[in-house]
């Protein structure tokens, strides 16, 4: 399948308004049919992405919510979403897509780097952030992805100078980019190509981050040859 249907968004709208087990059970045959269509769309997207990146795995997230530790006890998500993992130790970063009426988006980057990776990124930015800034500030890149996003600490991380000229980057705990889409854009026959083009455009950012995370501060590889 190469496009998202209006029926898919309509079902998700109804689910958001009728988020109960009884309603979902009654409409489960419809859900299963639409879920199969969306999974096919995600598979088609993965195939396209494979032409410009090495995608190891597609993970389609379940519609069922984990409510054990949440104040929101509604049992279902009102969205379809998936992630795409890059293959191999040398390729860092990940892709994500969410189809949700009025709130569809794609995201890419580093959502939750582990302690070691986060420290390595920060040390690189402390040493020299010029190349990093050059990559994320290019006009064609920003036209698609806009500004770098992600949560950060309020001041300076432990061991870093709050007066560092690159402290705006060093403070970050996440290094992500997000692109939002309207419902009209999601329903367009060109949506899959636009998402694929956006993911392809992130490659220079992935390349520099992969280089940082697979080398030490001397530029020596950390990957076993």
DOZARO-63146 format. One record per residue (C-alpha): y, z, x; chain. Coordinates in steps of 0.001 Angstrom, whole numbers, plus 500000, padded with zeros to 6 digits. Layout:
BEGIN
[[Y,Z,X],"A"]
...
END
This chain:
BEGIN
[[500000,500000,500000],"A"]
[[503403,499000,501352],"A"]
[[505833,500785,499038],"A"]
[[506479,503946,497023],"A"]
[[506451,503457,493249],"A"]
[[508819,504728,490586],"A"]
[[505781,506331,488918],"A"]
[[505315,508509,491991],"A"]
[[508848,509887,491913],"A"]
[[508663,510326,488143],"A"]
[[505478,512377,488428],"A"]
[[507027,514588,491105],"A"]
[[510073,515203,488912],"A"]
[[507844,516253,486033],"A"]
[[505786,518465,488329],"A"]
[[508937,520223,489527],"A"]
[[509817,521028,485897],"A"]
[[506247,521969,484887],"A"]
[[504957,523723,487977],"A"]
[[501995,525507,486393],"A"]
[[498257,525308,486813],"A"]
[[497723,524298,483189],"A"]
[[500138,521361,483355],"A"]
[[498806,520183,486704],"A"]
[[495180,520373,485548],"A"]
[[496015,518291,482485],"A"]
[[497716,515648,484608],"A"]
[[495402,515791,487611],"A"]
[[493890,512305,487074],"A"]
[[497400,510850,487304],"A"]
[[498100,512918,490402],"A"]
[[494909,511773,492135],"A"]
[[495733,508119,491516],"A"]
[[499278,508502,492818],"A"]
[[498092,510582,495768],"A"]
[[495712,507761,496748],"A"]
[[498611,505284,496614],"A"]
[[500841,507480,498769],"A"]
[[498053,508077,501285],"A"]
[[497645,504317,501514],"A"]
[[501380,504021,502162],"A"]
[[501158,506605,504948],"A"]
[[498192,504743,506477],"A"]
[[500160,501494,506385],"A"]
[[503063,503237,508093],"A"]
[[500721,504615,510760],"A"]
[[499416,501096,511403],"A"]
[[502953,499807,511912],"A"]
[[503845,502714,514195],"A"]
[[500766,501973,516281],"A"]
[[502413,498774,517446],"A"]
[[505106,500686,519351],"A"]
[[503546,504121,519958],"A"]
[[500146,505715,520447],"A"]
[[499459,507635,517229],"A"]
[[496506,509959,517492],"A"]
[[496416,511468,514017],"A"]
[[497886,511212,510551],"A"]
[[497937,514461,508598],"A"]
[[498697,514290,504879],"A"]
[[499771,517691,503590],"A"]
[[498153,519170,500505],"A"]
[[500061,519486,497242],"A"]
[[498957,523100,496905],"A"]
[[501385,525745,498154],"A"]
[[500374,528822,500140],"A"]
[[502022,531548,498081],"A"]
[[500487,534571,499820],"A"]
[[503617,535442,501789],"A"]
[[506229,533687,499668],"A"]
[[508566,535006,496997],"A"]
[[508267,531621,495307],"A"]
[[504932,531755,493496],"A"]
[[504978,528243,492050],"A"]
[[501553,526807,492883],"A"]
[[502447,523219,493789],"A"]
[[504818,521308,496040],"A"]
[[506973,518712,494318],"A"]
[[506644,516271,497211],"A"]
[[504261,514153,499212],"A"]
[[504515,514605,502972],"A"]
[[502735,513724,506186],"A"]
[[502989,514078,509945],"A"]
[[502007,511714,512748],"A"]
[[500835,513081,516098],"A"]
[[501271,511176,519339],"A"]
[[498223,510758,521566],"A"]
[[497704,512249,525002],"A"]
[[499262,514997,527088],"A"]
[[501983,512694,528397],"A"]
[[503382,511789,524981],"A"]
[[505391,514610,523433],"A"]
[[507142,514848,520084],"A"]
[[506075,514248,516515],"A"]
[[507010,512400,513340],"A"]
[[507303,513678,509763],"A"]
[[507983,512090,506388],"A"]
[[508721,513739,503046],"A"]
[[508877,511873,499729],"A"]
[[510644,514025,497141],"A"]
[[512976,512976,494322],"A"]
[[516547,513345,495509],"A"]
[[515487,514924,498796],"A"]
[[513383,512391,500692],"A"]
[[513760,512356,504467],"A"]
[[512106,511609,507759],"A"]
[[512299,513845,510813],"A"]
[[511230,513651,514390],"A"]
[[511424,515622,517605],"A"]
[[510360,519144,518501],"A"]
[[510180,521568,515564],"A"]
[[508601,524578,517197],"A"]
[[508201,524229,520974],"A"]
[[506115,526983,522523],"A"]
[[507715,529541,524803],"A"]
[[506903,527649,527989],"A"]
[[508117,524284,526715],"A"]
[[511318,525766,525340],"A"]
[[512089,527448,528664],"A"]
[[511366,524205,530556],"A"]
[[513713,522225,528285],"A"]
[[516473,524795,528664],"A"]
[[516133,524884,532463],"A"]
[[516394,521093,532585],"A"]
[[519521,521146,530440],"A"]
[[520974,523885,532621],"A"]
[[520287,521823,535733],"A"]
[[521627,518517,534386],"A"]
[[522078,517418,530773],"A"]
[[523890,514158,531496],"A"]
[[520933,511846,530919],"A"]
[[519877,513785,527830],"A"]
[[523359,513489,526333],"A"]
[[523542,509808,527242],"A"]
[[520347,509062,525310],"A"]
[[521310,510903,522125],"A"]
[[524907,509666,522092],"A"]
[[524248,505915,522230],"A"]
[[525888,504116,519331],"A"]
[[522779,502366,518018],"A"]
[[520757,505580,518262],"A"]
[[523349,507652,516389],"A"]
[[523727,504957,513740],"A"]
[[520151,505735,512679],"A"]
[[519636,509388,513562],"A"]
[[523071,510966,513702],"A"]
[[523463,514254,515553],"A"]
[[520821,516454,517152],"A"]
[[519794,519227,514764],"A"]
[[517778,522440,514923],"A"]
[[518113,526206,514809],"A"]
[[519362,528120,517819],"A"]
[[520262,531554,519116],"A"]
[[523763,532903,518456],"A"]
[[524816,533414,522075],"A"]
[[522970,532545,525281],"A"]
[[519198,532892,525695],"A"]
[[518130,535615,528094],"A"]
[[518659,534524,531685],"A"]
[[521209,531838,530851],"A"]
[[524985,531903,531280],"A"]
[[526920,531794,528013],"A"]
[[529684,529960,529880],"A"]
[[527335,527149,530956],"A"]
[[528913,523772,530050],"A"]
[[525659,522802,528329],"A"]
[[525214,526052,526410],"A"]
[[525487,524164,523087],"A"]
[[522170,522507,523942],"A"]
[[520600,525436,525784],"A"]
[[521034,527698,522735],"A"]
[[518807,525488,520610],"A"]
[[515286,526567,519638],"A"]
[[514542,523261,517935],"A"]
[[515393,519743,519025],"A"]
[[515068,517528,515969],"A"]
[[516625,514547,514257],"A"]
[[516633,514000,510503],"A"]
[[517398,510951,508385],"A"]
[[517796,511269,504611],"A"]
[[517019,508605,502014],"A"]
[[518150,508135,498434],"A"]
[[515608,507510,495678],"A"]
[[516815,503921,495519],"A"]
[[516096,503479,499227],"A"]
[[512663,505079,498894],"A"]
[[511721,502697,496075],"A"]
[[512913,499659,498014],"A"]
[[510243,497259,499258],"A"]
[[511978,497570,502646],"A"]
[[511484,501356,502859],"A"]
[[508360,501251,505022],"A"]
[[510024,498880,507493],"A"]
[[513158,501047,507613],"A"]
[[511130,504183,508332],"A"]
[[509138,502392,511017],"A"]
[[512341,501033,512591],"A"]
[[513811,504530,512618],"A"]
[[510746,506008,514285],"A"]
[[510756,503217,516862],"A"]
[[514424,503943,517618],"A"]
[[513610,507535,518602],"A"]
[[511525,506371,521565],"A"]
[[514206,506805,524289],"A"]
[[514572,510438,523203],"A"]
[[510815,510974,523259],"A"]
[[510610,509349,526688],"A"]
[[513147,511684,528285],"A"]
[[511690,514772,526592],"A"]
[[508146,513791,527565],"A"]
[[509291,513383,531158],"A"]
[[510894,516840,531099],"A"]
[[507833,518514,529610],"A"]
[[505313,516901,531932],"A"]
[[507140,517600,535214],"A"]
[[508549,520611,537021],"A"]
[[512203,520957,538058],"A"]
[[511423,519019,541236],"A"]
[[510207,516060,539201],"A"]
[[506566,516612,540166],"A"]
[[503953,515828,537515],"A"]
[[502232,518725,535774],"A"]
[[499530,516515,534313],"A"]
[[496192,516307,536113],"A"]
[[495700,512839,537452],"A"]
END
